[in-house]
Amino acid sequence: MHIRRSLTFLSLSLFFLPSLTPPTLASPIRKIDTEVPCEILVAGGGLAGVATAYEALLAGRTVCITEITDWVGGQLSSQGVSALDERATQRTKLFYSRGYLDLRQRIEKYYQQLNPGKCWVSESCFLPKDAHQILAQMLQDVAKEGKGTLKWFPSTVIKELQTTGSGSGQQIQSVIAIEHAPAPGAPGLNVEPLSKNLEDFYRYENSGKFTKKIIRFVPPKPEKSQPTKPPADWYVVDATETGELVALAGVPYKLGIDPRTHLEPSAASDKNDPYCTQGFTYTFAMEATAEPQQHTLPSFYQQYAPYYSYELKRLASFPLVFTYRRILNITPGAETEFSNIKFTEPMPGDISMQNWTWGNDYRPGTKDDNLVLTQEQLQATGQLKPGGWKGGLRTETLRKGEEHSIGYFYWLVAGTTDSQLGDGVKQPHPNNRLLAGLDSPMGTAHGLSKYPYIREGRRIIGRPGMGYSKGFMVSEIDISRRNYRDDDYYSKNLPPDMYKRLLTSLSGLEIVKVIRGEISADSIKRRSRSTIYPDSVGIAHYAIDFHPCMTQSPPEKPGNTEKPGERRGAGQAYPFQVPLRAMIPQKVDNMLVVGKSIATSHIAAAAYRVHAFEWSSGAAAGITLDFVFQQGILPYQLVENLLRREPKLEALKKRLDSSNNPTAFPNTSLFNENWADWK
């Protein structure tokens, strides 16, 4: 497994140079270069998008996938997080969607072991570039097996949506995308960091770096033998990392911190804060070497140095941090431990992927530096005007996140400061080098991931219904294991009415008696399971895990702190479900949302983001869309009235379960509140 390595100083120099060509002004749309029909258009080639395609291809559908990078896999590949985030019990029981199990098996077959990195954060750590190859082969294989048709569009971004209708009942009629390829004589893809080219990707006109191909995606032409017109000719799935189509379609969504309510009692604010999303991370791979390496001080290092830290004394060990997400280990090192954590010593040739909260996490949280632009910011910058979309991100914050990550590498190998633990803790570790080059683990000349790992973006608000007058949403108390009665914070800080509603909402089978006033909410034991949804189409399990935004701008400001109260909602969660209502946006009837943009609250989203969840939501979408095609209905019609029996919803759930895409964990019922063994 030979990896050509570029010199680190060449990699770093890419951050010092200005853009290779000056910016150009946007121009009106040119002629469409090609028109592509598909039954299902998946925007975003991350794990949720791949899983959508996986199941739809097995069902024989024609699926188009667009992806801003040239790799499939999202957080597993182009974002570099090639360490499967799993919970112990679910992993032991291997209770996952069939496609996710297929992925795990292929990883093990490829390396002849499941954990070639011998990491200790996961049972499976491996190279991001291999994840891309494995997933690409999976899609080819299922397309052949199911007689489906896959149309793959790498290096392609969505630019515009053309919709019909207004208000409710809208449908997406066509989608315009832009595919970019290196211009003659230009450096090529993955040479410069994303921030230098992101806005260029979204411009219609050619540039000095890229030639553009304008694509219009449309539904297939109806067959002459088709007896009646279906309610939707095709479907569009938003599987982008930040909910780009959610913003373009104008459907209601949330961003950042939700206001404190009885459903979100641990919220850090009593009002919405759209600027504070979870931190994003440019990951990188570094290799241990036998000899010390020469490391060039980045010109921007002193700006970011006040941020970096091991964070906690129990984590203040370079070998511990290196092996945490070690993604390749060829020569076994000696067994050792630190803070009761056992691992093997790093050896020359070992490769580590870095994704560290007080390291390369970049955590903006104010109106001056937030990454994912709000609706108001999008309007102010003209991105919601026809042809104005540029990706919906603050490019300057991306750039600073890139510098911040390169600075963290330098801190690991040469730094001697620690912002949280003080002097005398951090020692230099020069026997390491940044892996950069187009054949490196990240596949980039600069060594950073092709796209940042996004923990949180735009989150839709589902459609209003019984119990959800303002729109459906999975909230904190739907999944958290926290005993709110035993924690004095809630009784002392929540208004009395809010605290009473919190306890009432957690009353389980006794809730009717509590509402009638027959018993007091204070006197009953809270339910000890997650909310059970009649429309569940998937499952997931992970802790409510926070990487909070920072209080002041810029995030690296000396003495800066995490936003107060943001970690209050963090903690363990019960195994939880993925409701179909969370995937159906308001207003647009032929669109589904998968992955991190489904209808969850800010706190719940901290658990609804890991690999297996993304896959489960995507698999549910792929099968659901094939099902509604067959039934001649729209997805929202499956969940219009859940107070009465819905045979078609039952049939969909039966199909999901019978195809080994579970909709509930074993023994899930209103009466089973014994989930202590699920870790």
N, C-alpha and C positions, 0 to 999 in steps of 0.2 A: 504494500500500500504506500507507494512513493508519492510524496507531496513536494512539488517544486516550491521553494521558498524565495520570495523576493526580499531584498534588503529592507529592514524596518525603516531606515531613514527615508527611503523612497516612498514607502507607504505614508509616513508622517508628512512628507512634503506636500502631498495632495491636499492637506488641510491648510497649508499656508498660501497656496496659489489662488489667485482669483479665478473665476470661471473662464474656461478657455475661449468662449465667445461672448460678446456682449448680449444682454437681453434684447429681445425684439418685441414689438408691440403685437398684440393679438389682432388677427385679421378675420374677416367674415369667413364662414365655412366655404370650403371649396366643394367641388363636385364629389359626391360619394364614390369611393373607389370600388367598393364591392358590397353586395348585399348578401347576408348569410341567414338562411332560415334555421330555426331550431324550435323544438317543442318546449325545451326548458333552457333558459339562459341563466347561468350561474355567474354572478359578478364576484370575483374573488376566489383565488385558487388555494386558500388555506385549508385546514383540516375539515372545517364545516362544509366548505364548497366541494372538496374532494369526496366527502362522504355523501353529499347530495347526489353528485354525479355517479358515484359507485352504485348506489341503489337504483337510480333511474336507468343507468346503462344495463344493469341486470334485468330490468323490466322491459328492455328493448327500445328505450326512448332515444331520441336525438338530442344530445346535450352539448351546448356550447359553454365553454369556461373561459372567462377573461381573467388575467392576472397581471398586476403591475410589474412584477419581477419576472424572471425567466425560469423560475422554479415553482413546482407545486409543493404544497405542504405547509405554507404559512409559518406558524410558530415552530414547527418541527424542522423546518429547512431554511427558508429565506430569512426567518427571524432568529434562527440559530439556537432555539431552545430545544435541543435534541436530547432531552432528559424527561422521560414520561412521568408526569405528575399524577400519582395514583394513591389511593388509600389502601391500607393493608388488607382489610377484609374483602373488599371488592376484587383486589388483585389475587388474593388467595383462592377465592371462589371462581376467578376468571369470569365474572358476571358482567360482560360488556357486549356492545353491539358486535355483530358478526364481522363487520369490516374492520373494526378496531382489533379484534382477535386475529384476523388475517394479517394485519399490519405487524402485530407483535411476533407472530409466527415467522413472517418473512424476514424481520430483523434478525431473529435467532438463527434462521437458516443461512442468511447472508454472512453472518460473522461466525457461525458455528457456536454461538453463545448469545444470550440475551443482553448481557451487560459487558460489552467489550471494553468499556472505560473503567470498570471496577469502581464506579462512583458510589457514594454512600447516600445521596439524596434520593435515589431511585433504584429500581431493579433493572433499569434499562437506560444506558447512556451511550451515545454513538455519534457518528459524524453527520452534520447537517446535509452535506452534499450527497451522502449515501441515502438519507431519508428521501430526498428528491427522486433519486433513481428508483428506489423501491416503490414509492407511491405512483410514479409515472407508469411503471410496469403493472401495478395493480389495476390501474384504470384501463390499460390496454387489454389485460386479461379478462376483466369483467365485461368489457364491451364485446369481446369475442364470444364469451360464454352466453351473454344475454341477447346477442344479436342487436345490440344498440350501436349508435353512432356517436363517437366523441369528436368534437371540433374544439381543438385546444388553441387558445390565442394568448401566448405569453407576451410580455412587454406591451400590454394593452390596458388602457384605462377607459372607464366610462366617462363620457363627456356630457351627454344630454339624454333626457327621457322625453318621449313624445307620448302624451296621454290623451285619452278621450274622456269626455264627461267632466263634471265638476261636482264638488261636494262629495257625498258618499256615492259609491258605485262606479268610481273611476277605474279605468284599465290602462295599462301601459301598452301602447300600440307598437312602438318601435324604440330601439335604443341605439344611440350613436356612440361609437367608441373610436379611439385613436390608438393605432399600433405604431410603435417606434422601432426603428432599426438604425444601426450606426451609419452616419453619412460617410460618403467616400473620403478617405483620408483622416477620418475622426478616430479618436482613441478606441471606441467600442463600448459595449455594455460593461457595467460593473467595475469601471476603472475609477470613476469619481464617486464620492459619497452621494447618497440620495438627495441631500439638500441642494446640491449644485444643479440638479437636473429635474427635480420634481415638477416645477412649473412648466418647463419645456415639454415634459411628457403630455401635458394637458392642452398645449397649443396646437391648433389645426395646422399651422404653417410649418414647413420644413425649417430647420435651423442649421447652423454650422456643425452641430453635433449629430443630429438625427434627421432622417427622412421619415415622413409620416404617411400612414395608410389609413384612410377614413372608412370605417366599416359601419354599415347599418344592419343591426340584428332585427329580424322580423319573424313572425310566426310562419309556419309552413302554409303553402297554399292548400285550401280545403280539397279533399278528394271529391270527385264528381259523384261517387257512390254514397257520400255522407248524407244520411236521411234528414238530419236536422242540424242546425247550427249550434255548436257547443256554447256554453256560457262564457268560455274563455278559449281563445285560439292557441294560447301559449301561456307560460308562466315565467316570471322573472324572480330570481332569488338573490337577495342581498346577503352575500357572504363576505363582504369587504371587512377590513379590520376595524374601521371606524364608523361604519354605517353611512357610507357615501350616498347610496341610493335612497336611504331614509331621508337625508337632507334634500336631495334633488327632487324626490317625489312630493315633498311638502307634507309628509305625514307627521302627526304629533309624536314627539320624542322628548326624552329627558337627557340631561347631560350634567355630570358632576354630582354634588351632594344634594340629596333630597331633604325636604324639611322634616323635622322631628314630628312624628305622629305615633299613635299606639301601634302601628304596623312597623314603624322604623324608629323604635324608641332610643336606639343608640346613636342616632344621627348627630353629627358634630355641630349642627346649626339648626335654629328654629325656622330658617328660611332656605330656599334653594340657593346653592352656590355653583353655578355652571362651570366655573373656571377650575375647580378642584377635582380633577379626575386622578386616577391612580397613575403613578409614575410609569414612564416608558423606558425601554432599555435597548441600546445597541450592543448586542453581544459580540464577543470576539473569541478566537481560539489562540492559546499560547502553548508553546512546547518547552518542556524542561530540557536543559542541555547539560552536557558534562562540563563544559567550560563557561566561565563568565562571558557575557555578551556586552558589546558596546551599545549603550542606550543614549539616544539623543534627547536632550531636554526639549519638549515641545514649547514653542514660544508662548503658548496660552496656559501652560501648566499652573503658574502661580495663581491664576484666576480661579481655578477649580480645586486646587489643593486644600483649601479650608473645609471642603466637604468630606473627603475620603476618610473611611474608618472601617475597622473590623466590626464595629457596632457594639459587641458585647465581649466581656472578658472571656466567656466560655467559648468564643469563636475566634479569639485573637491568636491564630496560628496559621502561618502561610501554608504549610502542608495540608492542613484541614481545609482551607479555602480552595486550594488547588484541586484536591481530590473530591470536593463536594460535587462538582459536575465534571469530573474527568471523563472525557469521551473516547479516549483510546489509551489502553495500557498493554504494552507488548511484553515487557519484562517485569515479572512480579517483584514488588518491593517488600521490605520487611514489614511485618505487622506492627502497628503502633496504635496509640490512642491519645486523645486529648479531650478533656472534659467528659470522659466516659464515652466518647464516640470512637469507635474502632474503624481503622482504615489502613491501607498499605501505603508506605512511603512513596512519594513521587520518584520516578526513575527517568534518566535521560531517554528522550523519545516519547514520553507520556504527553498527551495533549489534554488540556483543560479548557472547557468553555466557561466563560465568566458572565454571571448574571447575578449581581450582588446589590442589595438594597442601598448600602452606604458606599457603593463602588460606582458601577456604571449605570445604575438607575438615574434618570434625570426627571426631576419631580416639580415641574412648574405648577403654580396654583393661583395665579392672579390674572386679571384682565389684560395685563401687559405682557404676559409670557405664556398663557395657556396654549397647549398644542392643538387640541381639537376645537376649531372655531365654533362659537355659538351661532344661533340663527341670526341674531342681531349683527354679529361680526361678519357673517357671510353676506348679509345684505349690504353692510357698510362697504365691503370690499368688492361688491359687484359680482360675487360668485353665484348668486341666484338669478342673475339676468340670463337671457338666452345666450348660450355660448360662453358664459363667464366662469364656469366651474373650473377650479384649479386644484381640486383634491381636498379642499376644506381643512387644510392644516397650516399652521404658522411655520413657514419655511425657516425663519431665523431660529426658532426653538429647535427644530430638527438639527440645524447646523451646530447649535451649542450642545445638543445631546451627543453629536458625533465627537466634538472636541472633548467633551466631558468623559466619554468612554476611552478615548486614546489617552487622556490624562490619567485615568484610573489604571491603565496598563503600566504607565510610567511609575505611578505610585506603588504598585505591587512590586516592581523590580528595583526601584531606586528610592522610593519615598521613605521618610523617617518621621512623619507626623501622623497623628490620629485625632480627628475632630471630636470623637466621643469618649475616647479612653485616655487622652493626654500624652505627655512625653514618655519616652522610654519603652514604648510598646512595639512600635513598628520598626522593623529592621529591613535593610535592602536584601533583595534576592535576585542578584544579577544573572543567575544561571537559567535564564528563560528568554524566549524570544516570541515576538508577535508573529503569527503565521499569516502571511499575506501573499496574494497571487491568485490568478484566476482558477488554479487547481488546488487552492487551499481549502480547508474545511468550510469556510464561509463563501468561497467562490468569488471573492472580490480582490482587486489589486490593493486596496487600502486595509483589508483585514477585518473590517467591521461587517456585521450582517447586512444583507442587501436591503433589508427593511427593519425598522425597529420592532421589538416585541411590544405590542400594544395590549395593555391589560384592561383598558376600558375606553369605550367610545360612546357614540350616540346609542341610546337604548329606547326602543319604541315604547309607546303607551298603547296597550292593546285596546280592543273595542269595549265600550261600556256594556255592562250586563249585570245580572243579579249579584249584589254584593260588591260591585265594582262600578259605581255610578260615574266615576271620573276616568274609567278605563282600566283594563286588566293589568295587573302587575304582580309578580312574585316579590314578596317583601322579606325583610330580615326575620320576622317571627315565623315565617313559613318554613324556615330551615334551621334556625339557630338552636343549639342545645342549651343555651344559657338559661339558668333559673332566675328569672327577673324578680321573683319575690324574695329570694335570699340575698340579692345584691341591693344594698341600701341605696345605691345611687338612684335607682328608678323611683322608689317610694319617696325619696327626698327631693328629687329634681324634676320629676314630671308633674304637671298639673294634676290635681286629684281626679278629675274626669278622665284625663288621658290614661292615668295609671289604672283606673278601674276598667276602662275599655281594653287595655293591654291584658289584664288578668282574665277578663271575660273572653277575649279572643283565643286565649290559650286553655280554655276550660274543657276542651275535648268533648266527650259524650255528655257532659253535664251542662253544656252551654245553654240549652233551652231552659233548664231550671234556673240558671243564673240570670238569664234575660227576663224571665218571669218574676224574679225576685224571691223564688222559693228557697234558694240557698245563696250564701255570699260567695263572691269570687275569691275572697281572701281565705275561705275555708277549704277550698278544694285543691287537689294536686294538679299541677299543670300537665297538659298532655306531653308525652315523651316520644314524639315522632314528628316527622315533617308533615306538612299539609298534603293530603291526598287529593289529587285532581282527577275528576272523571274523564277528562280529555287528555290525560297523560299519554305522550307518544315517545317518551325517552326517559333516561335516568342519568344520574351523575352523583358523585360524592367527592367532596373535598372540603377542607377547612375554609372558613371565611378569612381570607388571607389578605392583609393590607400592605400596600406600598404607598403610604399617604403623600399627598402633595405637601410642599413646604409652605410656610407661612408668608415669607417675604419674597420679593423678586430682587435679583435673580435667585434661583434655588441654591446656588453655590455661595451665596453671601456669607461671609464669616459670622459665626454664631447663630445662623439660621436654625430654625426648629421645624419639626413636623407640625402641620396644622393641629391645634389643640382639639382633642376629642376624637380625631379621625380613627384611632385604633380601638376605640371603645367597643365597636361592633365586632371586632376580630374575635375569633374563637372557633370551637369545634361546631360542626353541623351534622345533623342527621342525614342519612342517605335521602336524596330528594329526587323529584320528578321534573320532567320538562313538559309543561302543558302546551297543547296546540294553540290555545289562545295567546300564549306569549310569542308566537311566531307569526301571527296574523296582524298586520298593521291596520290602522283605521284608513278609511277613504278608498284605498286601492285594492280591488278585489282579486287581481291576478298576480299578486306579489306575496312572497313569504320572506321572512327574515330568519337567519340562522346564526349560530355562534354568539359572540359577545354582544350583539345588538338586539337580542330578544328582550321581551318586556320584563326586566328585573329592576329592582331598586339598586341604588348605589352600593348598599351593603351586601345585598344578595349577589350582585354582580361579582363581588370579590371571591365567590365560590364557583359561580357559573362562568368559568373561563378556561379550564384546563383541557388537555388534549382529548380525554375520553368524553367529556361533555360536548366539546365541539363536534366530535364524530357522531355522537348520539343524536344531536339536534339536526345535523345534516342528513343522517340516514333517515330520520323521521320525515324530513322534507321530501327526500327523493321518493319514498314509498307513498307518502300522502299525495303527492302530485300525480303519480301514476294512477292512484286510486280515484282521485276526482276526475281525471280524464275518462276513466272507464265508466264512472257513475254519472257523468254529465252534470256535475254540480260544482259549486265553488267552495273553497276551503272553509270560509266562514259559516257556510250552511251546516257544517258538521257540529258546530258549537253554538248555534243560535239560541237554543233553549235547552240548557242542561238540567232543568228541573224535571224534564220528562225523558223517557227512554228514547235514545236515538239509535236505531238499528244500524245505520250506516257508520256511525262512529264506532259502534261495537265491532262491526266487521273490519274496519280499519285497524283497530287495536288488536284484533285477533290475527290479522295478517302480519302486523309488526311482530307480535310475540312468536308466531309460528315460523317466521323467517329469522328467528334468533336476534331480533332487535328488541330487547325487553322494554316494556312500558312501566314496569314496577319491579321493585326489589322483592326477593322471596319473602312470603308471609306478610306482605303488605295488606293491612286491613284497618278499619276504624278501631277494631278491638285489640289489635296487637300494639302495645306500647312498650315492648321489651326490645330496645335497640342498643342496649348497653354493649353487646358483643361486637357491634359493627364499629370498627375503629378506622 
